[in-house]
Amino acid sequence: MAYDESLLRRVQRLTAHHEDRVEKRMFSGVAVMLGDVMAVAVLRDGLLVRVEPDQLDELLGGSGTQPFVMGRQEPAKGWVVVVPEAVPDDDELARWVDLGVARARLLAALPGAGARRSRR
């Protein structure tokens, strides 16, 4: 198993009401896309959450979080990984999912967002 299926089911329940919600396999896990923008993903290491880059230091200050690093690159700005143990209940998980949803909605609403997505 490449990712925590139980965590994915919990994320699916918390995001099911979004009409434009689509799941895509990526990063050896499953990403939840809203308006063609990734909000969160369930990966082998835990929950990947899209956040405001200015909030990153604050969010990484707590236990159970770590920067998102792909390969040997620098940590990605605007992304945080939350280990499964840090979201033991749905209230705590919802807090993280809501952060990802809010950031994805903001990015999707930016002028030119559709043009940037079409070039991917």
C-alpha positions in Angstrom: 0.0 0.0 0.0 1.5 3.3 -1.1 -0.8 5.5 1.1 -3.1 5.2 4.1 -6.5 4.1 2.7 -8.2 4.9 5.9 -7.0 8.5 5.8 -8.1 8.7 2.2 -11.6 7.6 3.1 -11.8 10.2 5.8 -10.6 13.0 3.4 -13.2 11.7 0.8 -16.0 12.1 3.4 -14.8 15.6 4.3 -14.6 16.8 0.6 -17.5 14.9 -0.9 -19.8 17.9 -0.9 -17.6 19.9 -3.4 -19.3 19.5 -6.8 -16.1 20.1 -8.7 -14.1 17.6 -6.7 -12.0 15.2 -8.7 -9.5 12.6 -7.4 -6.2 12.0 -9.3 -3.4 9.6 -8.7 -0.2 11.4 -8.2 3.0 11.3 -6.0 2.2 7.6 -5.3 -1.0 8.7 -3.7 -4.4 10.3 -4.4 -4.9 14.0 -4.8 -8.2 15.9 -4.3 -8.6 18.5 -7.0 -11.0 21.4 -6.8 -11.5 23.5 -9.9 -8.4 21.8 -11.4 -6.3 22.9 -8.4 -4.9 20.4 -5.9 -6.1 21.1 -2.4 -4.9 18.1 -0.5 -3.4 14.7 -1.3 -3.0 11.5 0.7 0.5 10.2 0.3 2.7 7.5 1.9 4.0 10.0 4.5 0.6 11.4 5.4 -1.6 14.3 4.2 -0.2 16.8 1.8 -1.9 20.2 2.3 -1.7 23.3 0.1 -1.3 26.3 2.3 -0.6 30.0 2.1 3.2 30.3 1.7 3.3 33.0 4.4 1.8 30.5 6.9 4.3 27.8 6.3 6.7 28.6 9.2 3.8 28.8 11.6 2.3 25.5 10.4 5.6 23.7 10.4 6.2 24.8 14.0 3.8 22.2 15.4 4.4 18.5 16.0 3.3 16.2 13.3 4.1 18.4 10.4 7.0 18.5 8.0 8.0 20.3 4.8 7.1 18.7 1.5 10.3 17.8 -0.4 10.3 16.1 -3.8 13.5 14.2 -4.4 16.6 16.2 -3.5 15.0 19.6 -4.1 14.4 22.3 -1.6 11.2 22.2 0.5 8.2 23.3 -1.6 6.7 26.6 -0.7 3.1 26.5 0.1 2.9 22.8 1.0 3.0 21.0 4.3 2.9 17.2 5.1 0.8 16.3 8.1 1.6 12.8 9.5 -1.4 10.6 10.1 -0.9 10.6 13.9 -1.4 14.3 14.0 -5.0 14.0 12.7 -6.4 11.3 15.0 -10.0 12.6 14.7 -12.1 14.2 11.9 -12.2 17.6 13.6 -8.4 17.9 13.4 -8.3 16.4 9.9 -11.1 18.9 8.8 -8.9 21.8 10.0 -6.1 20.8 7.7 -8.5 19.9 4.8 -10.2 23.3 5.1 -6.8 25.0 4.8 -6.1 23.2 1.6 -9.6 23.8 0.2 -9.4 27.5 1.0 -6.0 27.9 -0.7 -7.1 25.9 -3.8 -10.2 28.0 -4.1 -8.2 31.2 -3.9 -5.8 30.1 -6.5 -8.6 28.9 -8.8 -10.2 32.3 -8.6 -7.1 34.3 -9.5 -7.1 36.1 -12.9 -5.5 33.9 -15.6 -5.8 30.7 -13.5 -7.5 28.9 -16.3 -4.8 29.8 -18.7 -2.1 28.6 -16.3 -3.9 25.3 -15.9 -4.3 24.8 -19.6 -0.5 25.0 -20.1 0.2 22.2 -17.7 
